[in-house]
Amino acid sequence: QVQLVESGGGLVQPGGSLRLSCAASGFTFSSSGMNWYRQAPGKERDFVAEILPGGRTSYADSVKGRFTISRDNAKNAVTLQMNSLKPEDTAVYYCSTNRNFRTYWGQGTQVTVSS
């Protein structure tokens, strides 16, 4: 079955960096698009970044130039490098993929940006 496990969250000061990872299993990773979403307290879950099987990427306007999504097909893993973090980046970050018209989600990892 599809499994997505995020890691790498934590507490960081404004301007700092974090690197999130998502380990995937149970499907053909190399042929799958992978996404990162985030959900702040009391808000809806929002798109952050996507990487397609061929490596093409897209980002939410709020993170362009600060976040970078990448994938390692040999390790079945997708990462999100987050730089110049702001307090408004505070959220639970989720890895996701779409398979057979269904969206699969990981359990999420908390990112808190605060001084």
C-alpha positions in Angstrom: 0.0 0.0 0.0 1.1 3.6 -0.5 3.0 5.0 2.4 4.5 8.5 2.8 6.6 9.4 5.8 7.8 12.9 6.4 10.6 14.0 8.5 12.8 17.0 9.2 10.5 19.5 10.8 11.3 21.5 13.9 11.7 24.9 15.4 13.8 27.5 13.5 14.4 31.2 13.9 13.2 33.6 11.2 15.7 33.7 8.3 16.8 30.1 9.1 16.6 27.0 7.0 15.1 23.5 7.2 15.1 20.5 5.0 12.1 18.2 4.9 12.2 14.7 3.6 9.5 12.3 2.5 10.1 8.6 2.1 7.7 6.9 -0.3 6.8 3.2 -0.7 4.1 1.0 -2.2 4.0 2.5 -5.7 6.2 3.3 -8.7 7.9 6.4 -7.3 9.9 7.3 -10.5 6.7 7.7 -12.5 4.7 9.7 -10.0 4.3 13.4 -9.4 5.0 14.4 -5.8 3.7 17.4 -3.9 4.2 19.3 -0.7 1.3 21.0 1.0 1.1 22.8 4.3 -1.7 23.6 6.8 -1.4 26.4 9.4 -3.7 26.4 12.5 -7.2 27.3 11.6 -6.5 27.4 7.9 -7.0 25.2 4.9 -4.3 23.0 3.5 -2.4 24.9 0.8 -0.2 23.8 -2.1 3.5 24.5 -1.6 5.4 22.7 -4.4 5.2 20.0 -7.0 7.8 17.9 -8.8 6.8 15.8 -11.9 8.4 12.5 -12.9 10.7 14.3 -15.4 11.8 16.8 -12.8 9.7 19.8 -13.7 8.8 21.8 -10.7 6.2 24.4 -9.7 5.8 26.5 -6.5 3.3 28.6 -4.7 4.0 32.3 -5.1 4.5 32.6 -1.4 7.6 30.3 -1.4 9.1 31.0 -4.9 12.8 31.8 -4.6 13.0 30.5 -1.0 11.9 26.8 -1.3 13.3 24.1 -3.5 11.7 20.7 -4.2 13.8 17.8 -5.4 13.5 14.1 -5.8 15.8 11.1 -5.6 14.3 8.2 -7.6 17.0 5.8 -6.4 15.9 6.4 -2.8 12.2 6.9 -3.4 12.4 10.2 -1.7 11.4 13.8 -2.2 12.8 16.7 -0.3 11.8 20.3 0.4 14.7 22.7 1.1 13.3 25.7 2.9 15.5 28.9 3.2 14.8 32.4 4.5 12.0 31.0 6.6 9.3 33.4 7.9 6.9 33.2 10.8 4.1 32.8 8.3 5.7 29.5 7.0 4.7 27.9 10.4 2.5 25.0 9.6 2.3 21.2 9.4 3.9 20.2 6.1 2.5 17.2 4.2 3.9 15.1 1.4 1.4 13.8 -1.1 0.9 11.9 -4.3 -2.0 11.1 -6.6 -2.6 7.5 -7.6 -5.7 6.2 -9.5 -7.7 9.3 -8.8 -7.0 9.3 -5.1 -4.7 11.5 -3.1 -2.4 9.9 -0.5 -1.0 11.9 2.4 1.7 11.4 4.9 1.2 12.1 8.6 2.8 15.5 8.4 5.7 17.2 10.1 5.5 20.4 12.1 7.6 23.4 11.1 7.6 26.3 13.5 9.4 29.6 12.7 9.7 31.8 15.7 12.3 33.8 17.6 
